Amino acid sequence: MIEKKESDLLIKENINLLSKQSVAFKKDLVHHSLLIERHENLFMKLIVPMFEDLFGLIASQNQDKKGNILDPDPDLKLKLERYLIQMKKAKE
């Protein structure tokens, strides 16, 4: 009988410990989800516009004074424009 009571107390202590750890894990999960959202916002607000400017610069440098494409890959401008469109869609 005494062993059963001791066993029950040990089980109750373990359950209490697990519930405390569960609460701590939930707090950590909320904190990490906020950090992820913040980093996604940072990416969308800083990195995507920077790439837009960079792709625009590359496309403008790839033309001569008459507007003809200099690169042997004439699809470069189209590829860059497609990347910009994809980034703008991802931004939304």
PyMOL Python script that loads the backbone (N, CA, C, O; Angstrom):
from pymol import cmd

cmd.read_pdbstr("""\
ATOM      1  N   MET A   1       0.813  -1.185   0.000  1.00  0.00           N
ATOM      2  CA  MET A   1       0.000   0.000   0.000  1.00  0.00           C
ATOM      3  C   MET A   1       0.865   1.261   0.000  1.00  0.00           C
ATOM      4  O   MET A   1       0.580   2.221  -0.716  1.00  0.00           O
ATOM      5  N   ILE A   2       1.908   1.245   0.798  1.00  0.00           N
ATOM      6  CA  ILE A   2       2.810   2.394   0.871  1.00  0.00           C
ATOM      7  C   ILE A   2       3.531   2.584  -0.466  1.00  0.00           C
ATOM      8  O   ILE A   2       3.730   3.709  -0.923  1.00  0.00           O
ATOM      9  N   GLU A   3       3.911   1.478  -1.073  1.00  0.00           N
ATOM     10  CA  GLU A   3       4.593   1.557  -2.373  1.00  0.00           C
ATOM     11  C   GLU A   3       3.675   2.161  -3.427  1.00  0.00           C
ATOM     12  O   GLU A   3       4.119   2.940  -4.271  1.00  0.00           O
ATOM     13  N   LYS A   4       2.393   1.803  -3.377  1.00  0.00           N
ATOM     14  CA  LYS A   4       1.442   2.352  -4.343  1.00  0.00           C
ATOM     15  C   LYS A   4       1.298   3.857  -4.148  1.00  0.00           C
ATOM     16  O   LYS A   4       1.251   4.595  -5.132  1.00  0.00           O
ATOM     17  N   LYS A   5       1.227   4.324  -2.922  1.00  0.00           N
ATOM     18  CA  LYS A   5       1.116   5.764  -2.661  1.00  0.00           C
ATOM     19  C   LYS A   5       2.368   6.490  -3.142  1.00  0.00           C
ATOM     20  O   LYS A   5       2.278   7.567  -3.731  1.00  0.00           O
ATOM     21  N   GLU A   6       3.518   5.908  -2.894  1.00  0.00           N
ATOM     22  CA  GLU A   6       4.771   6.518  -3.357  1.00  0.00           C
ATOM     23  C   GLU A   6       4.816   6.551  -4.879  1.00  0.00           C
ATOM     24  O   GLU A   6       5.252   7.531  -5.484  1.00  0.00           O
ATOM     25  N   SER A   7       4.359   5.467  -5.480  1.00  0.00           N
ATOM     26  CA  SER A   7       4.320   5.413  -6.939  1.00  0.00           C
ATOM     27  C   SER A   7       3.352   6.462  -7.491  1.00  0.00           C
ATOM     28  O   SER A   7       3.655   7.134  -8.477  1.00  0.00           O
ATOM     29  N   ASP A   8       2.191   6.598  -6.852  1.00  0.00           N
ATOM     30  CA  ASP A   8       1.217   7.607  -7.275  1.00  0.00           C
ATOM     31  C   ASP A   8       1.778   9.021  -7.134  1.00  0.00           C
ATOM     32  O   ASP A   8       1.567   9.858  -8.011  1.00  0.00           O
ATOM     33  N   LEU A   9       2.481   9.291  -6.054  1.00  0.00           N
ATOM     34  CA  LEU A   9       3.099  10.607  -5.866  1.00  0.00           C
ATOM     35  C   LEU A   9       4.151  10.875  -6.937  1.00  0.00           C
ATOM     36  O   LEU A   9       4.248  11.983  -7.466  1.00  0.00           O
ATOM     37  N   LEU A  10       4.926   9.860  -7.242  1.00  0.00           N
ATOM     38  CA  LEU A  10       5.950  10.008  -8.280  1.00  0.00           C
ATOM     39  C   LEU A  10       5.308  10.284  -9.636  1.00  0.00           C
ATOM     40  O   LEU A  10       5.791  11.117 -10.403  1.00  0.00           O
ATOM     41  N   ILE A  11       4.227   9.586  -9.921  1.00  0.00           N
ATOM     42  CA  ILE A  11       3.516   9.802 -11.185  1.00  0.00           C
ATOM     43  C   ILE A  11       2.933  11.212 -11.229  1.00  0.00           C
ATOM     44  O   ILE A  11       3.008  11.871 -12.266  1.00  0.00           O
ATOM     45  N   LYS A  12       2.356  11.684 -10.129  1.00  0.00           N
ATOM     46  CA  LYS A  12       1.805  13.044 -10.083  1.00  0.00           C
ATOM     47  C   LYS A  12       2.899  14.084 -10.296  1.00  0.00           C
ATOM     48  O   LYS A  12       2.691  15.067 -11.006  1.00  0.00           O
ATOM     49  N   GLU A  13       4.044  13.876  -9.695  1.00  0.00           N
ATOM     50  CA  GLU A  13       5.165  14.802  -9.882  1.00  0.00           C
ATOM     51  C   GLU A  13       5.606  14.823 -11.342  1.00  0.00           C
ATOM     52  O   GLU A  13       5.880  15.883 -11.905  1.00  0.00           O
ATOM     53  N   ASN A  14       5.670  13.648 -11.941  1.00  0.00           N
ATOM     54  CA  ASN A  14       6.062  13.578 -13.352  1.00  0.00           C
ATOM     55  C   ASN A  14       5.037  14.259 -14.253  1.00  0.00           C
ATOM     56  O   ASN A  14       5.402  14.937 -15.213  1.00  0.00           O
ATOM     57  N   ILE A  15       3.760  14.079 -13.944  1.00  0.00           N
ATOM     58  CA  ILE A  15       2.710  14.734 -14.734  1.00  0.00           C
ATOM     59  C   ILE A  15       2.809  16.248 -14.585  1.00  0.00           C
ATOM     60  O   ILE A  15       2.682  16.974 -15.571  1.00  0.00           O
ATOM     61  N   ASN A  16       3.032  16.727 -13.378  1.00  0.00           N
ATOM     62  CA  ASN A  16       3.188  18.172 -13.163  1.00  0.00           C
ATOM     63  C   ASN A  16       4.398  18.711 -13.916  1.00  0.00           C
ATOM     64  O   ASN A  16       4.339  19.788 -14.510  1.00  0.00           O
ATOM     65  N   LEU A  17       5.477  17.970 -13.887  1.00  0.00           N
ATOM     66  CA  LEU A  17       6.682  18.382 -14.607  1.00  0.00           C
ATOM     67  C   LEU A  17       6.421  18.441 -16.108  1.00  0.00           C
ATOM     68  O   LEU A  17       6.839  19.386 -16.778  1.00  0.00           O
ATOM     69  N   LEU A  18       5.731  17.433 -16.634  1.00  0.00           N
ATOM     70  CA  LEU A  18       5.401  17.426 -18.061  1.00  0.00           C
ATOM     71  C   LEU A  18       4.480  18.582 -18.438  1.00  0.00           C
ATOM     72  O   LEU A  18       4.645  19.180 -19.502  1.00  0.00           O
ATOM     73  N   SER A  19       3.524  18.899 -17.590  1.00  0.00           N
ATOM     74  CA  SER A  19       2.625  20.018 -17.904  1.00  0.00           C
ATOM     75  C   SER A  19       3.383  21.345 -17.890  1.00  0.00           C
ATOM     76  O   SER A  19       3.115  22.216 -18.717  1.00  0.00           O
ATOM     77  N   LYS A  20       4.324  21.505 -16.961  1.00  0.00           N
ATOM     78  CA  LYS A  20       5.140  22.727 -16.939  1.00  0.00           C
ATOM     79  C   LYS A  20       5.999  22.821 -18.195  1.00  0.00           C
ATOM     80  O   LYS A  20       6.136  23.896 -18.779  1.00  0.00           O
ATOM     81  N   GLN A  21       6.575  21.702 -18.606  1.00  0.00           N
ATOM     82  CA  GLN A  21       7.385  21.695 -19.823  1.00  0.00           C
ATOM     83  C   GLN A  21       6.530  21.983 -21.050  1.00  0.00           C
ATOM     84  O   GLN A  21       6.977  22.650 -21.983  1.00  0.00           O
ATOM     85  N   SER A  22       5.307  21.482 -21.048  1.00  0.00           N
ATOM     86  CA  SER A  22       4.395  21.736 -22.160  1.00  0.00           C
ATOM     87  C   SER A  22       4.103  23.228 -22.289  1.00  0.00           C
ATOM     88  O   SER A  22       4.089  23.766 -23.396  1.00  0.00           O
ATOM     89  N   VAL A  23       3.872  23.890 -21.171  1.00  0.00           N
ATOM     90  CA  VAL A  23       3.622  25.336 -21.185  1.00  0.00           C
ATOM     91  C   VAL A  23       4.857  26.073 -21.701  1.00  0.00           C
ATOM     92  O   VAL A  23       4.737  27.012 -22.488  1.00  0.00           O
ATOM     93  N   ALA A  24       6.030  25.654 -21.264  1.00  0.00           N
ATOM     94  CA  ALA A  24       7.267  26.292 -21.721  1.00  0.00           C
ATOM     95  C   ALA A  24       7.451  26.086 -23.223  1.00  0.00           C
ATOM     96  O   ALA A  24       7.868  27.004 -23.930  1.00  0.00           O
ATOM     97  N   PHE A  25       7.143  24.887 -23.710  1.00  0.00           N
ATOM     98  CA  PHE A  25       7.264  24.624 -25.146  1.00  0.00           C
ATOM     99  C   PHE A  25       6.277  25.463 -25.948  1.00  0.00           C
ATOM    100  O   PHE A  25       6.610  25.937 -27.034  1.00  0.00           O
ATOM    101  N   LYS A  26       5.072  25.652 -25.429  1.00  0.00           N
ATOM    102  CA  LYS A  26       4.089  26.484 -26.123  1.00  0.00           C
ATOM    103  C   LYS A  26       4.567  27.927 -26.198  1.00  0.00           C
ATOM    104  O   LYS A  26       4.395  28.583 -27.226  1.00  0.00           O
ATOM    105  N   LYS A  27       5.164  28.426 -25.127  1.00  0.00           N
ATOM    106  CA  LYS A  27       5.708  29.789 -25.140  1.00  0.00           C
ATOM    107  C   LYS A  27       6.819  29.909 -26.175  1.00  0.00           C
ATOM    108  O   LYS A  27       6.875  30.884 -26.926  1.00  0.00           O
ATOM    109  N   ASP A  28       7.700  28.917 -26.212  1.00  0.00           N
ATOM    110  CA  ASP A  28       8.784  28.926 -27.194  1.00  0.00           C
ATOM    111  C   ASP A  28       8.240  28.873 -28.619  1.00  0.00           C
ATOM    112  O   ASP A  28       8.760  29.545 -29.509  1.00  0.00           O
ATOM    113  N   LEU A  29       7.205  28.081 -28.831  1.00  0.00           N
ATOM    114  CA  LEU A  29       6.606  27.966 -30.153  1.00  0.00           C
ATOM    115  C   LEU A  29       6.032  29.301 -30.614  1.00  0.00           C
ATOM    116  O   LEU A  29       6.226  29.699 -31.762  1.00  0.00           O
ATOM    117  N   VAL A  30       5.331  29.986 -29.727  1.00  0.00           N
ATOM    118  CA  VAL A  30       4.773  31.300 -30.065  1.00  0.00           C
ATOM    119  C   VAL A  30       5.900  32.284 -30.367  1.00  0.00           C
ATOM    120  O   VAL A  30       5.820  33.054 -31.324  1.00  0.00           O
ATOM    121  N   HIS A  31       6.938  32.255 -29.557  1.00  0.00           N
ATOM    122  CA  HIS A  31       8.077  33.151 -29.762  1.00  0.00           C
ATOM    123  C   HIS A  31       8.745  32.882 -31.112  1.00  0.00           C
ATOM    124  O   HIS A  31       9.068  33.819 -31.841  1.00  0.00           O
ATOM    125  N   HIS A  32       8.950  31.617 -31.443  1.00  0.00           N
ATOM    126  CA  HIS A  32       9.592  31.277 -32.715  1.00  0.00           C
ATOM    127  C   HIS A  32       8.707  31.628 -33.906  1.00  0.00           C
ATOM    128  O   HIS A  32       9.209  32.061 -34.944  1.00  0.00           O
ATOM    129  N   SER A  33       7.411  31.448 -33.769  1.00  0.00           N
ATOM    130  CA  SER A  33       6.527  31.811 -34.879  1.00  0.00           C
ATOM    131  C   SER A  33       6.541  33.322 -35.107  1.00  0.00           C
ATOM    132  O   SER A  33       6.467  33.772 -36.251  1.00  0.00           O
ATOM    133  N   LEU A  34       6.636  34.109 -34.035  1.00  0.00           N
ATOM    134  CA  LEU A  34       6.753  35.564 -34.199  1.00  0.00           C
ATOM    135  C   LEU A  34       8.065  35.941 -34.878  1.00  0.00           C
ATOM    136  O   LEU A  34       8.097  36.834 -35.725  1.00  0.00           O
ATOM    137  N   LEU A  35       9.143  35.262 -34.505  1.00  0.00           N
ATOM    138  CA  LEU A  35      10.430  35.533 -35.149  1.00  0.00           C
ATOM    139  C   LEU A  35      10.398  35.178 -36.630  1.00  0.00           C
ATOM    140  O   LEU A  35      10.941  35.909 -37.458  1.00  0.00           O
ATOM    141  N   ILE A  36       9.768  34.067 -36.962  1.00  0.00           N
ATOM    142  CA  ILE A  36       9.667  33.663 -38.362  1.00  0.00           C
ATOM    143  C   ILE A  36       8.878  34.699 -39.149  1.00  0.00           C
ATOM    144  O   ILE A  36       9.275  35.078 -40.251  1.00  0.00           O
ATOM    145  N   GLU A  37       7.770  35.155 -38.594  1.00  0.00           N
ATOM    146  CA  GLU A  37       6.957  36.162 -39.275  1.00  0.00           C
ATOM    147  C   GLU A  37       7.740  37.458 -39.454  1.00  0.00           C
ATOM    148  O   GLU A  37       7.654  38.095 -40.504  1.00  0.00           O
ATOM    149  N   ARG A  38       8.493  37.843 -38.451  1.00  0.00           N
ATOM    150  CA  ARG A  38       9.296  39.061 -38.527  1.00  0.00           C
ATOM    151  C   ARG A  38      10.364  38.939 -39.618  1.00  0.00           C
ATOM    152  O   ARG A  38      10.603  39.888 -40.365  1.00  0.00           O
ATOM    153  N   HIS A  39      11.003  37.769 -39.705  1.00  0.00           N
ATOM    154  CA  HIS A  39      12.027  37.576 -40.727  1.00  0.00           C
ATOM    155  C   HIS A  39      11.418  37.527 -42.125  1.00  0.00           C
ATOM    156  O   HIS A  39      12.029  38.002 -43.082  1.00  0.00           O
ATOM    157  N   GLU A  40      10.220  36.958 -42.252  1.00  0.00           N
ATOM    158  CA  GLU A  40       9.551  36.966 -43.550  1.00  0.00           C
ATOM    159  C   GLU A  40       9.240  38.396 -43.968  1.00  0.00           C
ATOM    160  O   GLU A  40       9.427  38.760 -45.129  1.00  0.00           O
ATOM    161  N   ASN A  41       8.767  39.206 -43.030  1.00  0.00           N
ATOM    162  CA  ASN A  41       8.483  40.606 -43.340  1.00  0.00           C
ATOM    163  C   ASN A  41       9.758  41.343 -43.729  1.00  0.00           C
ATOM    164  O   ASN A  41       9.754  42.147 -44.661  1.00  0.00           O
ATOM    165  N   LEU A  42      10.839  41.072 -43.022  1.00  0.00           N
ATOM    166  CA  LEU A  42      12.118  41.691 -43.342  1.00  0.00           C
ATOM    167  C   LEU A  42      12.557  41.303 -44.745  1.00  0.00           C
ATOM    168  O   LEU A  42      13.027  42.149 -45.506  1.00  0.00           O
ATOM    169  N   PHE A  43      12.407  40.038 -45.087  1.00  0.00           N
ATOM    170  CA  PHE A  43      12.782  39.564 -46.412  1.00  0.00           C
ATOM    171  C   PHE A  43      11.968  40.269 -47.486  1.00  0.00           C
ATOM    172  O   PHE A  43      12.512  40.726 -48.491  1.00  0.00           O
ATOM    173  N   MET A  44      10.680  40.354 -47.271  1.00  0.00           N
ATOM    174  CA  MET A  44       9.817  40.956 -48.285  1.00  0.00           C
ATOM    175  C   MET A  44      10.066  42.454 -48.428  1.00  0.00           C
ATOM    176  O   MET A  44       9.980  42.991 -49.533  1.00  0.00           O
ATOM    177  N   LYS A  45      10.371  43.128 -47.335  1.00  0.00           N
ATOM    178  CA  LYS A  45      10.528  44.579 -47.394  1.00  0.00           C
ATOM    179  C   LYS A  45      11.919  45.023 -47.825  1.00  0.00           C
ATOM    180  O   LYS A  45      12.065  46.116 -48.372  1.00  0.00           O
ATOM    181  N   LEU A  46      12.938  44.210 -47.597  1.00  0.00           N
ATOM    182  CA  LEU A  46      14.299  44.631 -47.914  1.00  0.00           C
ATOM    183  C   LEU A  46      14.918  43.865 -49.080  1.00  0.00           C
ATOM    184  O   LEU A  46      15.420  44.471 -50.026  1.00  0.00           O
ATOM    185  N   ILE A  47      14.886  42.564 -49.015  1.00  0.00           N
ATOM    186  CA  ILE A  47      15.600  41.756 -49.995  1.00  0.00           C
ATOM    187  C   ILE A  47      14.932  41.799 -51.362  1.00  0.00           C
ATOM    188  O   ILE A  47      15.609  41.968 -52.376  1.00  0.00           O
ATOM    189  N   VAL A  48      13.608  41.647 -51.402  1.00  0.00           N
ATOM    190  CA  VAL A  48      12.914  41.615 -52.687  1.00  0.00           C
ATOM    191  C   VAL A  48      13.088  42.930 -53.451  1.00  0.00           C
ATOM    192  O   VAL A  48      13.413  42.876 -54.637  1.00  0.00           O
ATOM    193  N   PRO A  49      12.892  44.111 -52.845  1.00  0.00           N
ATOM    194  CA  PRO A  49      13.140  45.345 -53.597  1.00  0.00           C
ATOM    195  C   PRO A  49      14.601  45.492 -54.041  1.00  0.00           C
ATOM    196  O   PRO A  49      14.880  46.051 -55.101  1.00  0.00           O
ATOM    197  N   MET A  50      15.518  44.990 -53.228  1.00  0.00           N
ATOM    198  CA  MET A  50      16.920  45.057 -53.618  1.00  0.00           C
ATOM    199  C   MET A  50      17.159  44.225 -54.880  1.00  0.00           C
ATOM    200  O   MET A  50      17.867  44.660 -55.788  1.00  0.00           O
ATOM    201  N   PHE A  51      16.572  43.033 -54.935  1.00  0.00           N
ATOM    202  CA  PHE A  51      16.704  42.212 -56.139  1.00  0.00           C
ATOM    203  C   PHE A  51      16.022  42.866 -57.333  1.00  0.00           C
ATOM    204  O   PHE A  51      16.520  42.781 -58.456  1.00  0.00           O
ATOM    205  N   GLU A  52      14.885  43.518 -57.101  1.00  0.00           N
ATOM    206  CA  GLU A  52      14.212  44.221 -58.191  1.00  0.00           C
ATOM    207  C   GLU A  52      15.132  45.281 -58.784  1.00  0.00           C
ATOM    208  O   GLU A  52      15.257  45.384 -60.005  1.00  0.00           O
ATOM    209  N   ASP A  53      15.769  46.061 -57.935  1.00  0.00           N
ATOM    210  CA  ASP A  53      16.697  47.086 -58.416  1.00  0.00           C
ATOM    211  C   ASP A  53      17.890  46.464 -59.127  1.00  0.00           C
ATOM    212  O   ASP A  53      18.319  46.953 -60.172  1.00  0.00           O
ATOM    213  N   LEU A  54      18.421  45.395 -58.567  1.00  0.00           N
ATOM    214  CA  LEU A  54      19.575  44.725 -59.167  1.00  0.00           C
ATOM    215  C   LEU A  54      19.230  44.160 -60.535  1.00  0.00           C
ATOM    216  O   LEU A  54      20.006  44.313 -61.478  1.00  0.00           O
ATOM    217  N   PHE A  55      18.074  43.508 -60.659  1.00  0.00           N
ATOM    218  CA  PHE A  55      17.673  42.954 -61.951  1.00  0.00           C
ATOM    219  C   PHE A  55      17.421  44.064 -62.965  1.00  0.00           C
ATOM    220  O   PHE A  55      17.746  43.919 -64.143  1.00  0.00           O
ATOM    221  N   GLY A  56      16.842  45.170 -62.510  1.00  0.00           N
ATOM    222  CA  GLY A  56      16.642  46.304 -63.408  1.00  0.00           C
ATOM    223  C   GLY A  56      17.962  46.873 -63.893  1.00  0.00           C
ATOM    224  O   GLY A  56      18.091  47.234 -65.063  1.00  0.00           O
ATOM    225  N   LEU A  57      18.942  46.956 -63.008  1.00  0.00           N
ATOM    226  CA  LEU A  57      20.263  47.445 -63.388  1.00  0.00           C
ATOM    227  C   LEU A  57      20.929  46.507 -64.388  1.00  0.00           C
ATOM    228  O   LEU A  57      21.508  46.958 -65.376  1.00  0.00           O
ATOM    229  N   ILE A  58      20.848  45.213 -64.135  1.00  0.00           N
ATOM    230  CA  ILE A  58      21.442  44.240 -65.059  1.00  0.00           C
ATOM    231  C   ILE A  58      20.784  44.344 -66.429  1.00  0.00           C
ATOM    232  O   ILE A  58      21.469  44.322 -67.452  1.00  0.00           O
ATOM    233  N   ALA A  59      19.459  44.459 -66.453  1.00  0.00           N
ATOM    234  CA  ALA A  59      18.751  44.568 -67.729  1.00  0.00           C
ATOM    235  C   ALA A  59      19.136  45.848 -68.458  1.00  0.00           C
ATOM    236  O   ALA A  59      19.278  45.837 -69.681  1.00  0.00           O
ATOM    237  N   SER A  60      19.308  46.950 -67.734  1.00  0.00           N
ATOM    238  CA  SER A  60      19.671  48.211 -68.393  1.00  0.00           C
ATOM    239  C   SER A  60      21.120  48.202 -68.872  1.00  0.00           C
ATOM    240  O   SER A  60      21.432  48.804 -69.899  1.00  0.00           O
ATOM    241  N   GLN A  61      22.006  47.530 -68.146  1.00  0.00           N
ATOM    242  CA  GLN A  61      23.409  47.451 -68.553  1.00  0.00           C
ATOM    243  C   GLN A  61      23.608  46.497 -69.728  1.00  0.00           C
ATOM    244  O   GLN A  61      24.656  46.509 -70.375  1.00  0.00           O
ATOM    245  N   ASN A  62      22.623  45.691 -69.994  1.00  0.00           N
ATOM    246  CA  ASN A  62      22.722  44.691 -71.042  1.00  0.00           C
ATOM    247  C   ASN A  62      22.271  45.246 -72.394  1.00  0.00           C
ATOM    248  O   ASN A  62      22.065  44.478 -73.333  1.00  0.00           O
ATOM    249  N   GLN A  63      22.113  46.573 -72.509  1.00  0.00           N
ATOM    250  CA  GLN A  63      21.672  47.191 -73.753  1.00  0.00           C
ATOM    251  C   GLN A  63      22.667  48.255 -74.183  1.00  0.00           C
ATOM    252  O   GLN A  63      23.322  48.895 -73.360  1.00  0.00           O
ATOM    253  N   ASP A  64      22.762  48.426 -75.498  1.00  0.00           N
ATOM    254  CA  ASP A  64      23.610  49.510 -75.985  1.00  0.00           C
ATOM    255  C   ASP A  64      22.793  50.802 -76.015  1.00  0.00           C
ATOM    256  O   ASP A  64      21.669  50.842 -75.514  1.00  0.00           O
ATOM    257  N   LYS A  65      23.362  51.863 -76.606  1.00  0.00           N
ATOM    258  CA  LYS A  65      22.692  53.166 -76.607  1.00  0.00           C
ATOM    259  C   LYS A  65      21.394  53.150 -77.408  1.00  0.00           C
ATOM    260  O   LYS A  65      20.491  53.946 -77.151  1.00  0.00           O
ATOM    261  N   LYS A  66      21.306  52.254 -78.366  1.00  0.00           N
ATOM    262  CA  LYS A  66      20.103  52.172 -79.195  1.00  0.00           C
ATOM    263  C   LYS A  66      19.036  51.267 -78.580  1.00  0.00           C
ATOM    264  O   LYS A  66      17.914  51.200 -79.081  1.00  0.00           O
ATOM    265  N   GLY A  67      19.377  50.582 -77.510  1.00  0.00           N
ATOM    266  CA  GLY A  67      18.419  49.688 -76.865  1.00  0.00           C
ATOM    267  C   GLY A  67      18.519  48.251 -77.322  1.00  0.00           C
ATOM    268  O   GLY A  67      17.694  47.415 -76.954  1.00  0.00           O
ATOM    269  N   ASN A  68      19.538  47.962 -78.132  1.00  0.00           N
ATOM    270  CA  ASN A  68      19.728  46.580 -78.578  1.00  0.00           C
ATOM    271  C   ASN A  68      20.383  45.762 -77.475  1.00  0.00           C
ATOM    272  O   ASN A  68      21.182  46.277 -76.694  1.00  0.00           O
ATOM    273  N   ILE A  69      20.037  44.491 -77.423  1.00  0.00           N
ATOM    274  CA  ILE A  69      20.582  43.607 -76.400  1.00  0.00           C
ATOM    275  C   ILE A  69      22.014  43.237 -76.752  1.00  0.00           C
ATOM    276  O   ILE A  69      22.291  42.809 -77.873  1.00  0.00           O
ATOM    277  N   LEU A  70      22.929  43.400 -75.792  1.00  0.00           N
ATOM    278  CA  LEU A  70      24.338  43.115 -76.012  1.00  0.00           C
ATOM    279  C   LEU A  70      24.700  41.665 -75.719  1.00  0.00           C
ATOM    280  O   LEU A  70      25.621  41.119 -76.327  1.00  0.00           O
ATOM    281  N   ASP A  71      24.001  41.059 -74.816  1.00  0.00           N
ATOM    282  CA  ASP A  71      24.356  39.726 -74.349  1.00  0.00           C
ATOM    283  C   ASP A  71      24.055  38.683 -75.423  1.00  0.00           C
ATOM    284  O   ASP A  71      23.067  38.804 -76.146  1.00  0.00           O
ATOM    285  N   PRO A  72      24.902  37.662 -75.529  1.00  0.00           N
ATOM    286  CA  PRO A  72      24.587  36.594 -76.480  1.00  0.00           C
ATOM    287  C   PRO A  72      23.322  35.827 -76.078  1.00  0.00           C
ATOM    288  O   PRO A  72      22.759  35.084 -76.883  1.00  0.00           O
ATOM    289  N   ASP A  73      22.888  36.010 -74.850  1.00  0.00           N
ATOM    290  CA  ASP A  73      21.660  35.368 -74.385  1.00  0.00           C
ATOM    291  C   ASP A  73      20.538  36.402 -74.417  1.00  0.00           C
ATOM    292  O   ASP A  73      20.355  37.140 -73.449  1.00  0.00           O
ATOM    293  N   PRO A  74      19.784  36.468 -75.517  1.00  0.00           N
ATOM    294  CA  PRO A  74      18.733  37.491 -75.608  1.00  0.00           C
ATOM    295  C   PRO A  74      17.579  37.253 -74.638  1.00  0.00           C
ATOM    296  O   PRO A  74      16.765  38.149 -74.416  1.00  0.00           O
ATOM    297  N   ASP A  75      17.502  36.069 -74.066  1.00  0.00           N
ATOM    298  CA  ASP A  75      16.423  35.769 -73.131  1.00  0.00           C
ATOM    299  C   ASP A  75      16.716  36.275 -71.722  1.00  0.00           C
ATOM    300  O   ASP A  75      15.869  36.148 -70.838  1.00  0.00           O
ATOM    301  N   LEU A  76      17.906  36.850 -71.495  1.00  0.00           N
ATOM    302  CA  LEU A  76      18.265  37.309 -70.154  1.00  0.00           C
ATOM    303  C   LEU A  76      17.266  38.333 -69.629  1.00  0.00           C
ATOM    304  O   LEU A  76      16.821  38.243 -68.485  1.00  0.00           O
ATOM    305  N   LYS A  77      16.916  39.299 -70.459  1.00  0.00           N
ATOM    306  CA  LYS A  77      15.974  40.324 -70.021  1.00  0.00           C
ATOM    307  C   LYS A  77      14.620  39.701 -69.689  1.00  0.00           C
ATOM    308  O   LYS A  77      13.990  40.071 -68.699  1.00  0.00           O
ATOM    309  N   LEU A  78      14.179  38.764 -70.509  1.00  0.00           N
ATOM    310  CA  LEU A  78      12.907  38.096 -70.246  1.00  0.00           C
ATOM    311  C   LEU A  78      12.966  37.291 -68.953  1.00  0.00           C
ATOM    312  O   LEU A  78      12.010  37.278 -68.178  1.00  0.00           O
ATOM    313  N   LYS A  79      14.094  36.619 -68.725  1.00  0.00           N
ATOM    314  CA  LYS A  79      14.258  35.843 -67.493  1.00  0.00           C
ATOM    315  C   LYS A  79      14.222  36.755 -66.276  1.00  0.00           C
ATOM    316  O   LYS A  79      13.574  36.442 -65.277  1.00  0.00           O
ATOM    317  N   LEU A  80      14.924  37.887 -66.360  1.00  0.00           N
ATOM    318  CA  LEU A  80      14.940  38.824 -65.237  1.00  0.00           C
ATOM    319  C   LEU A  80      13.550  39.392 -64.976  1.00  0.00           C
ATOM    320  O   LEU A  80      13.133  39.534 -63.826  1.00  0.00           O
ATOM    321  N   GLU A  81      12.836  39.714 -66.053  1.00  0.00           N
ATOM    322  CA  GLU A  81      11.476  40.224 -65.883  1.00  0.00           C
ATOM    323  C   GLU A  81      10.573  39.160 -65.259  1.00  0.00           C
ATOM    324  O   GLU A  81       9.721  39.471 -64.426  1.00  0.00           O
ATOM    325  N   ARG A  82      10.764  37.902 -65.667  1.00  0.00           N
ATOM    326  CA  ARG A  82       9.971  36.814 -65.090  1.00  0.00           C
ATOM    327  C   ARG A  82      10.285  36.656 -63.602  1.00  0.00           C
ATOM    328  O   ARG A  82       9.380  36.446 -62.794  1.00  0.00           O
ATOM    329  N   TYR A  83      11.572  36.757 -63.238  1.00  0.00           N
ATOM    330  CA  TYR A  83      11.951  36.685 -61.822  1.00  0.00           C
ATOM    331  C   TYR A  83      11.309  37.819 -61.028  1.00  0.00           C
ATOM    332  O   TYR A  83      10.835  37.615 -59.910  1.00  0.00           O
ATOM    333  N   LEU A  84      11.299  39.017 -61.617  1.00  0.00           N
ATOM    334  CA  LEU A  84      10.680  40.156 -60.934  1.00  0.00           C
ATOM    335  C   LEU A  84       9.186  39.925 -60.716  1.00  0.00           C
ATOM    336  O   LEU A  84       8.652  40.227 -59.649  1.00  0.00           O
ATOM    337  N   ILE A  85       8.522  39.389 -61.730  1.00  0.00           N
ATOM    338  CA  ILE A  85       7.091  39.106 -61.605  1.00  0.00           C
ATOM    339  C   ILE A  85       6.849  38.067 -60.520  1.00  0.00           C
ATOM    340  O   ILE A  85       5.917  38.198 -59.727  1.00  0.00           O
ATOM    341  N   GLN A  86       7.691  37.030 -60.483  1.00  0.00           N
ATOM    342  CA  GLN A  86       7.547  36.000 -59.456  1.00  0.00           C
ATOM    343  C   GLN A  86       7.756  36.582 -58.059  1.00  0.00           C
ATOM    344  O   GLN A  86       7.036  36.233 -57.123  1.00  0.00           O
ATOM    345  N   MET A  87       8.733  37.461 -57.922  1.00  0.00           N
ATOM    346  CA  MET A  87       8.982  38.065 -56.611  1.00  0.00           C
ATOM    347  C   MET A  87       7.827  38.970 -56.197  1.00  0.00           C
ATOM    348  O   MET A  87       7.450  39.005 -55.026  1.00  0.00           O
ATOM    349  N   LYS A  88       7.268  39.700 -57.155  1.00  0.00           N
ATOM    350  CA  LYS A  88       6.131  40.561 -56.823  1.00  0.00           C
ATOM    351  C   LYS A  88       4.927  39.728 -56.404  1.00  0.00           C
ATOM    352  O   LYS A  88       4.181  40.118 -55.506  1.00  0.00           O
ATOM    353  N   LYS A  89       4.735  38.578 -57.054  1.00  0.00           N
ATOM    354  CA  LYS A  89       3.640  37.685 -56.654  1.00  0.00           C
ATOM    355  C   LYS A  89       3.896  37.123 -55.263  1.00  0.00           C
ATOM    356  O   LYS A  89       2.971  37.003 -54.461  1.00  0.00           O
ATOM    357  N   ALA A  90       5.138  36.779 -54.976  1.00  0.00           N
ATOM    358  CA  ALA A  90       5.479  36.246 -53.652  1.00  0.00           C
ATOM    359  C   ALA A  90       5.313  37.314 -52.583  1.00  0.00           C
ATOM    360  O   ALA A  90       5.027  37.009 -51.425  1.00  0.00           O
ATOM    361  N   LYS A  91       5.491  38.558 -52.975  1.00  0.00           N
ATOM    362  CA  LYS A  91       5.362  39.676 -52.045  1.00  0.00           C
ATOM    363  C   LYS A  91       3.914  39.839 -51.578  1.00  0.00           C
ATOM    364  O   LYS A  91       3.661  40.277 -50.456  1.00  0.00           O
ATOM    365  N   GLU A  92       2.972  39.483 -52.448  1.00  0.00           N
ATOM    366  CA  GLU A  92       1.539  39.659 -52.137  1.00  0.00           C
ATOM    367  C   GLU A  92       1.021  38.628 -51.224  1.00  0.00           C
ATOM    368  O   GLU A  92      -0.160  38.649 -50.876  1.00  0.00           O
TER     369      GLU A  92
END
""", "prot")
cmd.dss("prot")
cmd.show_as("cartoon", "prot")
cmd.util.cbc("prot")
cmd.orient("prot")
